[in-house]
């Protein structure tokens, strides 16, 4: 189902004023927990506004492709949208803090990162005519391997699945050969002996049924990418004050609910990997220490590439630990 048309969750009194309708575009499947959270957000807004604002959630790239959504909302082609934060990096470089490896290692870390990141993201989005509503992380990125891993030395001479410059650099620093393989082709590559390891979430592993050649999963929590939901500022400002308040309140509730959903999905996905015969472990202490040092290196490189504004994130992030 590519388009979800939302109806009021409860019967409401007759609406005496004109109803406003918004389109909210997302690139994710209707079944994704992010999309389910969006649907609940839209229902909450319609109920709280007594039907004054009705939001249609268009899932699965039905309205715009994921990377097109910010521009479409900015231009008013849709009133609201959702994208992954790293899609904003070209125009808002600090959004890339989400993808700096081995810095955010827990949901508590991810929350602290969002707390320091949010004012800057809001300011940049406001300059583009957008209003940030809320952000929710994906489950953390873990390490899948066909063999046990004790240290970075175990990657020498192996092949690691990569899909962007960041994962290529991780593979190279660990001593593995990067192999660019789309996720839908991972099982084929594993069966053909072309891959030995990959970094992705337990959820992605479950969705793609990677059990078989894969024997190990390590919860290294390499990073916690976030999705962000936003609206066109003019569309928001055109709402009556009570409706604006309903949107803001529902967004805050969606953020709280979404973080809880993410953690629950992460836990269930790891449990499913175990049920399918994959051995689940934490990273060995020595290997985890190596990953932490890699995180410090990636942090310094990212700050140099982004500039002084990056320090407005990392300085408070590290000092508030």
NORBELSUL-V73744 format. One record per backbone hydrogen bond with DSSP energy under -0.5 kcal/mol. NH is the residue of the N-H (numbers start at 1). CO is the residue of the C=O. If there is no record, write none. Layout:
NH/CO  NH/CO
This chain:
4/57  5/3  6/4  20/52  22/54  24/56  25/23  25/80  26/58  32/29  36/32  37/33  38/34  39/35  40/36  41/37  42/38  43/39  44/40  45/41  46/42  47/43  48/44  49/45  50/47  51/46  52/49  54/20  56/22  56/54  57/4  57/55  58/24  58/56  59/2  59/57  60/28  61/26  62/59  68/65  69/65  69/66  72/68  73/69  74/70  75/71  76/73  77/72  78/72  79/23  80/23  81/230  82/25  83/228  85/226  87/84  88/85  89/86  91/88  92/88  95/92  96/93  97/94  98/95  99/96  100/97  101/99  102/222  103/100  103/222  104/100  105/103  110/106  111/107  112/108  113/109  114/110  115/111  116/112  117/113  118/114  119/115  121/117  122/118  123/119  124/120  125/121  126/122  127/123  128/124  128/125  129/126  130/125  131/231  132/130  133/229  134/229  136/227  138/225  141/223  142/200  143/218  144/142  144/198  145/216  146/196  154/151  155/152  156/153  157/175  158/155  160/177  161/197  162/179  168/164  169/165  170/166  171/167  172/168  173/169  174/170  175/171  175/172  176/171  177/158  178/176  179/160  181/162  181/179  185/182  186/183  189/185  190/186  191/187  192/188  193/190  194/189  195/189  196/159  197/159  198/144  199/161  200/142  200/198  202/140  205/201  206/202  207/203  208/204  209/206  210/205  212/214  214/210  215/145  216/145  217/279  218/143  219/281  220/218  222/141  227/136  228/83  229/134  230/81  231/131  232/79  233/129  236/232  237/233  238/234  239/236  243/240  244/240  245/241  246/242  247/243  248/244  249/245  250/246  251/247  252/248  253/249  254/250  255/251  256/252  257/253  258/254  259/255  260/256  261/257  262/258  263/259  264/260  265/261  266/262  267/263  268/264  269/265  270/266  271/267  272/268  273/269  274/270  275/271  276/272  277/274  278/273  279/215  281/217  281/279  287/150  288/284  289/285  290/286  291/287  292/288  293/289  294/290  295/291  296/292  297/293  298/294  299/295  300/296  301/297  302/298  303/299  304/300  305/301  306/302  307/303  310/307  311/308  312/308  312/309  313/310  314/310  315/311  316/311  317/313  318/314  319/315  320/316  321/318
